[in-house]
Amino acid sequence: MQKSLLLAVAAVLSVTAISAKGECRADREKFCANVIKGNHKGLWQCMKEHENELSEQCKNHIAQVREKSRDIKKACKADYKKLCKQVKSGEGRIIKCLKENEAQLSEGCKGALSAPAKVE
């Protein structure tokens, strides 16, 4: 269950981290242009395969997104178990469930979900 939450959070955030816009755009175009648009899992796998070749800017951004993912997992663990443990992980379903139940979420989870990734 905990792994499902982490994977769901990581998947949603990783799409943001390596999207066609932002800090990883050039790396995505350079290494993963052949990945079909919308194939987030394939894109993430491609970027991971080229992790050592990514620009420092992209590596730093991905590290920040991973940190945010850990923060969300920690802050939302109890909320997930209470509200969304029956939800199948993947395709952002767990994050969607948490957001659909926003009124019932703990303040810590709400804050973690709405907090931007830390930029240094």
KELUMBA-18946 format. One record per residue (C-alpha): residue number from 1; residue in one letter; x negated, y, z. Coordinates in Angstrom, 3 decimals. Each point is the difference from the previous one (the first is absolute). Last residue first. Layout:
BEGIN
<node num="NUM" residuo="A" X="X" Y="Y" Z="Z"/>
...
***
This chain:
BEGIN
<node num="120" residuo="E" X="-17.321" Y="26.169" Z="-4.789"/>
<node num="119" residuo="V" X="3.538" Y="-0.718" Z="-1.085"/>
<node num="118" residuo="K" X="2.180" Y="-2.058" Z="2.278"/>
<node num="117" residuo="A" X="2.834" Y="-1.701" Z="-1.850"/>
<node num="116" residuo="P" X="3.198" Y="1.977" Z="0.398"/>
<node num="115" residuo="A" X="2.212" Y="-0.685" Z="3.001"/>
<node num="114" residuo="S" X="3.617" Y="-0.867" Z="-0.779"/>
<node num="113" residuo="L" X="-0.173" Y="-3.735" Z="0.609"/>
<node num="112" residuo="A" X="-2.252" Y="0.381" Z="3.037"/>
<node num="111" residuo="G" X="2.253" Y="2.619" Z="1.561"/>
<node num="110" residuo="K" X="3.137" Y="-2.050" Z="-0.471"/>
<node num="109" residuo="C" X="-1.796" Y="-3.026" Z="1.456"/>
<node num="108" residuo="G" X="-1.124" Y="1.924" Z="3.059"/>
<node num="107" residuo="E" X="3.438" Y="1.559" Z="0.518"/>
<node num="106" residuo="S" X="1.532" Y="-3.459" Z="0.103"/>
<node num="105" residuo="L" X="2.268" Y="-0.867" Z="-2.883"/>
<node num="104" residuo="Q" X="3.797" Y="-0.179" Z="0.338"/>
<node num="103" residuo="A" X="0.847" Y="3.086" Z="-2.077"/>
<node num="102" residuo="E" X="-2.576" Y="-1.075" Z="-2.593"/>
<node num="101" residuo="N" X="1.778" Y="-3.271" Z="-0.735"/>
<node num="100" residuo="E" X="-0.043" Y="0.498" Z="-3.783"/>
<node num="99" residuo="K" X="-3.645" Y="1.107" Z="0.341"/>
<node num="98" residuo="L" X="-0.937" Y="-3.211" Z="1.791"/>
<node num="97" residuo="C" X="1.848" Y="-2.077" Z="-2.579"/>
<node num="96" residuo="K" X="-1.703" Y="1.826" Z="-2.875"/>
<node num="95" residuo="I" X="-3.393" Y="-0.565" Z="1.637"/>
<node num="94" residuo="I" X="0.878" Y="-3.688" Z="0.256"/>
<node num="93" residuo="R" X="1.236" Y="-0.217" Z="-3.606"/>
<node num="92" residuo="G" X="-3.035" Y="1.722" Z="-1.553"/>
<node num="91" residuo="E" X="-0.317" Y="-2.462" Z="-2.872"/>
<node num="90" residuo="G" X="-0.980" Y="-2.791" Z="2.348"/>
<node num="89" residuo="S" X="1.098" Y="-1.370" Z="3.349"/>
<node num="88" residuo="K" X="3.331" Y="-1.762" Z="0.430"/>
<node num="87" residuo="V" X="2.217" Y="1.759" Z="2.522"/>
<node num="86" residuo="Q" X="1.104" Y="-2.084" Z="3.000"/>
<node num="85" residuo="K" X="-2.581" Y="1.738" Z="2.221"/>
<node num="84" residuo="C" X="1.532" Y="3.376" Z="-0.797"/>
<node num="83" residuo="L" X="1.674" Y="1.603" Z="2.998"/>
<node num="82" residuo="K" X="-1.377" Y="-1.319" Z="3.299"/>
<node num="81" residuo="K" X="-3.227" Y="-1.604" Z="-1.203"/>
<node num="80" residuo="Y" X="-0.728" Y="2.937" Z="-2.307"/>
<node num="79" residuo="D" X="0.758" Y="2.520" Z="2.744"/>
<node num="78" residuo="A" X="-2.352" Y="-1.848" Z="2.364"/>
<node num="77" residuo="K" X="-2.872" Y="0.061" Z="-2.528"/>
<node num="76" residuo="C" X="0.646" Y="3.555" Z="-1.177"/>
<node num="75" residuo="A" X="-2.822" Y="1.907" Z="1.719"/>
<node num="74" residuo="K" X="-2.680" Y="-2.654" Z="-0.500"/>
<node num="73" residuo="K" X="0.913" Y="-0.788" Z="-3.592"/>
<node num="72" residuo="I" X="0.366" Y="3.690" Z="-0.805"/>
<node num="71" residuo="D" X="-3.443" Y="0.810" Z="1.410"/>
<node num="70" residuo="R" X="-1.563" Y="-2.934" Z="-1.870"/>
<node num="69" residuo="S" X="1.524" Y="1.244" Z="-3.269"/>
<node num="68" residuo="K" X="-1.232" Y="3.506" Z="0.735"/>
<node num="67" residuo="E" X="-3.513" Y="-1.408" Z="0.376"/>
<node num="66" residuo="R" X="0.356" Y="-1.845" Z="-3.303"/>
<node num="65" residuo="V" X="1.070" Y="3.269" Z="-1.642"/>
<node num="64" residuo="Q" X="-3.052" Y="1.764" Z="1.373"/>
<node num="63" residuo="A" X="-2.290" Y="-2.771" Z="-1.264"/>
<node num="62" residuo="I" X="1.669" Y="0.190" Z="-3.428"/>
<node num="61" residuo="H" X="-0.667" Y="3.740" Z="-0.104"/>
<node num="60" residuo="N" X="-3.628" Y="-0.444" Z="0.982"/>
<node num="59" residuo="K" X="-0.538" Y="-2.654" Z="-2.667"/>
<node num="58" residuo="C" X="1.684" Y="2.240" Z="-2.597"/>
<node num="57" residuo="Q" X="-2.204" Y="2.992" Z="0.816"/>
<node num="56" residuo="E" X="-3.091" Y="-2.212" Z="0.160"/>
<node num="55" residuo="S" X="0.713" Y="-1.134" Z="-3.555"/>
<node num="54" residuo="L" X="0.827" Y="-3.652" Z="-0.501"/>
<node num="53" residuo="E" X="-2.640" Y="-2.502" Z="-1.133"/>
<node num="52" residuo="N" X="-0.214" Y="-2.027" Z="3.196"/>
<node num="51" residuo="E" X="3.791" Y="-0.342" Z="0.132"/>
<node num="50" residuo="H" X="0.266" Y="-1.286" Z="-3.574"/>
<node num="49" residuo="E" X="1.760" Y="-3.264" Z="0.898"/>
<node num="48" residuo="K" X="2.058" Y="1.932" Z="2.567"/>
<node num="47" residuo="M" X="1.143" Y="2.407" Z="-2.708"/>
<node num="46" residuo="C" X="1.137" Y="-2.917" Z="-2.141"/>
<node num="45" residuo="Q" X="1.796" Y="-1.682" Z="2.889"/>
<node num="44" residuo="W" X="1.821" Y="3.256" Z="0.860"/>
<node num="43" residuo="L" X="1.031" Y="0.444" Z="-3.623"/>
<node num="42" residuo="G" X="1.228" Y="-3.576" Z="-0.248"/>
<node num="41" residuo="K" X="2.050" Y="0.379" Z="3.171"/>
<node num="40" residuo="H" X="1.415" Y="3.307" Z="-1.209"/>
<node num="39" residuo="N" X="1.098" Y="-1.349" Z="-3.369"/>
<node num="38" residuo="G" X="2.117" Y="3.061" Z="-0.834"/>
<node num="37" residuo="K" X="-2.066" Y="0.931" Z="-3.041"/>
<node num="36" residuo="I" X="-1.714" Y="-3.081" Z="-1.404"/>
<node num="35" residuo="V" X="-3.665" Y="-0.258" Z="0.946"/>
<node num="34" residuo="N" X="-2.175" Y="0.761" Z="-3.064"/>
<node num="33" residuo="A" X="-1.089" Y="3.396" Z="1.327"/>
<node num="32" residuo="C" X="-1.554" Y="-1.672" Z="3.028"/>
<node num="31" residuo="F" X="-3.679" Y="0.958" Z="0.114"/>
<node num="30" residuo="K" X="-0.332" Y="3.459" Z="-1.549"/>
<node num="29" residuo="E" X="3.622" Y="1.147" Z="0.297"/>
<node num="28" residuo="R" X="0.222" Y="-1.109" Z="3.622"/>
<node num="27" residuo="D" X="-3.359" Y="1.537" Z="0.778"/>
<node num="26" residuo="A" X="1.035" Y="3.317" Z="-1.565"/>
<node num="25" residuo="R" X="3.291" Y="0.050" Z="1.907"/>
<node num="24" residuo="C" X="-1.405" Y="-0.979" Z="3.371"/>
<node num="23" residuo="E" X="0.187" Y="3.372" Z="1.775"/>
<node num="22" residuo="G" X="3.412" Y="0.978" Z="-1.221"/>
<node num="21" residuo="K" X="2.356" Y="-0.978" Z="-2.754"/>
<node num="20" residuo="A" X="0.280" Y="-3.298" Z="-1.867"/>
<node num="19" residuo="S" X="0.474" Y="-1.693" Z="3.343"/>
<node num="18" residuo="I" X="-2.824" Y="-1.578" Z="1.949"/>
<node num="17" residuo="A" X="0.671" Y="1.265" Z="3.485"/>
<node num="16" residuo="T" X="3.743" Y="0.316" Z="-0.455"/>
<node num="15" residuo="V" X="0.239" Y="-3.595" Z="-1.164"/>
<node num="14" residuo="S" X="-2.197" Y="-0.894" Z="2.935"/>
<node num="13" residuo="L" X="2.476" Y="1.567" Z="2.388"/>
<node num="12" residuo="V" X="2.884" Y="-2.191" Z="-1.065"/>
<node num="11" residuo="A" X="-2.096" Y="-3.135" Z="-0.120"/>
<node num="10" residuo="A" X="-1.743" Y="0.678" Z="3.297"/>
<node num="9" residuo="V" X="3.282" Y="0.580" Z="1.779"/>
<node num="8" residuo="A" X="1.484" Y="-3.208" Z="-1.341"/>
<node num="7" residuo="L" X="-3.135" Y="-1.981" Z="0.722"/>
<node num="6" residuo="L" X="-0.226" Y="1.332" Z="3.543"/>
<node num="5" residuo="L" X="3.654" Y="-0.722" Z="0.661"/>
<node num="4" residuo="S" X="-0.273" Y="-3.502" Z="-1.413"/>
<node num="3" residuo="K" X="-3.139" Y="-0.680" Z="2.055"/>
<node num="2" residuo="Q" X="1.863" Y="0.936" Z="3.149"/>
<node num="1" residuo="M" X="2.721" Y="-2.451" Z="-0.912"/>
***
